[in-house]
């Protein structure tokens, strides 16, 4: 599910402050980076058996390379997904999430977005 209107979309930020801010907010950098994209995930546990939710923040490099650590990123619309053991995470619009979970996810992203905006570059 796309988390629209969180304030993070379109923010442009350098990699080092982005990494520091997102880690401090509890987001973990995914190992599936490439030279142009980067992802950070926040894990939300669930009382449901074998179900875990993830808030994913993504960025697209508009300058530099991810592996050099000096890229500049344009942030993309974050996602809320559900992990189905053992199949993986589904981020599709057909997924259903509780209103409370959606609000929690948006609050996490809003908080990170506010800090990222302080480092916004042109």
N, C-alpha and C positions, 0 to 999 in steps of 0.2 A: 504494500500500500504506500502510495506517495504521500508524504507529509507536507502538504502545500502550505504556503504562507508562514513559514517559520522564521523568516528573516535571514536565513543563511544563504538562500539562493542568490547567485550573482555576486556574492562577496568575493573579492580578489585579495589573496593573502599569500605571503611568502611561506615556504615550507617549514622553516624552523619554528617561528612563533605558532603556526597552525598545529604542528606536532605537539608542542608544549601545552598549548591550550586544550586540545582535545584529550591528551593523556590526563591532564589535571582534572578534566570533567568526567573521567572514567571510560573514555573511548579507547579501544585498543586497535592499533594499526594492523590491518589484515596483511597476511603474507602474500596475497595474490596481486601485488602491485605489478605494473608494467612501467614503461618509460613515460607514459602520459597520464595515467590514472592512479589514484590512491583511494583506499577505503579505510574507514574506522568504524568499528562496531562496539555497541554497548549491549551487554547481555542482561536480559531481564528474566529472572526465574519465574516459574509458574507452579501453582499447586497441582496442576494437571500432570499426570504421569507422562514422562518422556516428552514434554513440551517446554520449549524455551523460546523466548521472543528476542529479537535483535532490532536495535535501531541502527541504521547504517547511514553514515555521513560520507559523501563522496566528493572528490575534487578532480578536476581535469587540468593538467599542466598547460599553461599558455606560454610559459617561458621555461627553459631549462629542462633537466631530466630528473625524474624521481630518485634514481640511484645516486645522483651526485649530492643530494641533500640541499640544493639551492634552487629548486624550482619555485615558480610562482603559480598558484592555483586559482581557478575559478570554481567556486563551490556549486554543487548541483543540488537538486531537490533530494532531501533525505528520504529514506525508506523505512517502513516498519515491516518486519517479516516474522514468520513463525517457522521454527525448526521442527521437522518431523523426523524422529529417530526411526530408522537409520538413513533416511533418504536425503536430508539436507534442508536448506532454508528456502521457503517460498515467499516472495515479495509481491505476488500478483494481486490485482484488484479483487479477485474472487475470494480472497481470504477475509474472514470476519474477525474483528477485534472489538473488545469491549470499549465503551466510551472512556472508562477510567484509564485503560491501557493507552489509548490514543492520546489522552490528555497528558499522561505521564511522559510519553515519548516526546510530545511537542514541547513540554517544559524543559526536558533535557536538551533538546536542540536549540530552543530559544536562549537558554543560558549560555551555551557554547557560542551561538551566533553573536550574542551581545559582546562577548570577549573578542571574537574574531573581527568584528566590525571596528574595534579599537585599533586593529593592525591593518585595516583595509588599505590597499595600495591602488593606484590608478594604472 
